[in-house]
Amino acid sequence: MKMIKTAFVTASLALSMTPGLGMAQTELQFGHVGNPGSLFDTSANEFAKRANERLGDDYEVQVYGSSQLGGDSSMMQKLKLGQLTFTLPSTVMSSVVDEFGLFEMPYLIQDRDHMKRVIEEVLEPDLYPLAEEEGYKILAVWENGFRQITNNQRPINTPEDLDGLKLRTPKGEWRVRMFEEYGANPSPMALSEVFTALQTGTMDGQENPLVQIYSQKFQEVQDYLSMTNHVYTPAYVVVSKSHWEDLPEDVRDVLEETAQEVQDFVYETAAKQDEELLSEMEAAGMQINEADKQAFIDASGPVYELFDEEVEGGGDLVDRVLALGEEG
């Protein structure tokens, strides 16, 4: 009896989500890990607002943030299963395609104008096809941002200050290896688990862009904020390649064009938030310092060497990105 009831509910839900047959629009779910007020949340909601104005009556984008639909890895799987339409991975893309580890290299991206050139000259022609080989299509590149370090032990001025520090990182191999090279004790962990880990002392610190730090309320459980700018992380608007092709062409056109159009909004919002949030962090009682970035750059050589050795064409990708930085 229970199985019959479950089947009836599932069939009823499917009917309600079918254009023209039920009362509801087809819901296109957009899942991400950002909390309210984060750049992810602001970006996804802006995309949904603009897309829904153009989609008509049959389809509607609905945003589910705060890891409601799972962590990054889980949502990437849900894309392939057709349980989710969009997600917004960042670091985790390097676990899907080795070459995306490019954006885990320290001090590679200079600024957002540099990143725009990299999207056009490297990401779109070279890395997008690699993602498609794994079953994913990238509609646009947004932003996670320039990453900083917080902790409860001491200000981080040079890599030596990280010695032995228990530091949470995202689930990406190269971030772990970078901080190991700097002397820290890094541990990958889902973003939704980090606040408790910091609060209980399981982790001494973590690294994230300012807007993630603030929206996750890490300033409530961390004493020190060190401005290292050690990595700039893009965020990718990703869909399942196969399920994407099931959508009508006009719907796909609206969604892809809107995702790309929102990029400028994302960059403008991110730059504004970076300026505003430092004073908010200071007001919350955090001690803020500017790290010796050259000391970190000098300590980063081995990470680049490993990337060149272990990722086919890795050194060439790095050289091309660096050359695009010189054009600015």
C-alpha positions, 0 to 999 in steps of 0.5 A: 500500500505504501508503494502504491501511495508513493507512486501516486504522489510521484506521478502527481508531482510529475504531472504538476510540473509538466507545462500545459497539463498541471497548474505549476510551471516546470521548475528549473532548480538552481542549487548552490552552497552559499548562505543568504547575503553571499555572492553565490546567493546574490548572483543566482537570485539575479540570474533567476529574476532576469531569466524568469522575466524572459521565460514565459509561463511554462518554466521558472528558475527556483534558487536553493542556497545554503547547501539545501540540495547538498554539497558541491560534489553531491549537486554535481551528481544530481545534475547527471541524474536529472534531479537538478538543473543548475549548480555553481561549483568552484574549487570542486571542478578541479576534482572533475577535470584535472585541468581546472586545477589551473585555477587553484594555482596561487597568485595566477589571476591578477584581477577581474579584467584578467579573468575575462581574458582568460575565459575567452582565450583559455576556458571557452576553447580549451576547458569547456570541452573537457567538462563536456567530456565528463557530461557537464556543460558550462553556461557562464563563469561567475565568481567565488573571489579572491581568498583570504585566511582566517584563524584563531591562533595568530596573524598570518604574515608569511607561510611560516605563520601557517606552520601546523595550523589546522586549516579547512579547505574546499574539496580540491587536491591542489588547494590541499597541496598548496597549503601543505607546501606552506606548512599548514595542516589542511583538511577538505571539508564541506562548507556547511560543516565549517562554522561548527568545526571552527567553533569547536576548535576541530579546525583552527582556521579556514580560507575563503573570499570575504563575502563567504567569510562574512555570510557564513558568520565566520567572524563570530568564531575567528579572531584573525583575518589575514589578507593574502589574496592567495587564490582567485576562484571562478565559479561555474554555472554548470548543467548536465550536458544530456539533460540540458539538451532535453530543454526546448531550444528557446528556453536554452537560449534564454538561460545561456544568454542570461547566465553570461549577461549576469557575469558583469553584475557578478563582478561589479557586486563582488568588487563592491562587497570586497570594499564594504566587508573589511570594515564589517569584519573589523567592527565584528572584532577581527584583527586584520593584517596585510600579509607579505604576498611576495613571501607567499609567491616565493614559496609557491614555486613547487606547486606550479612544478607539480601541476606541470608534472602531473597535469598534461599541458599544465605548464602551457596552460599556466604560461598562457594565463600569465601572458594574458595578465601581461596584456592588461 
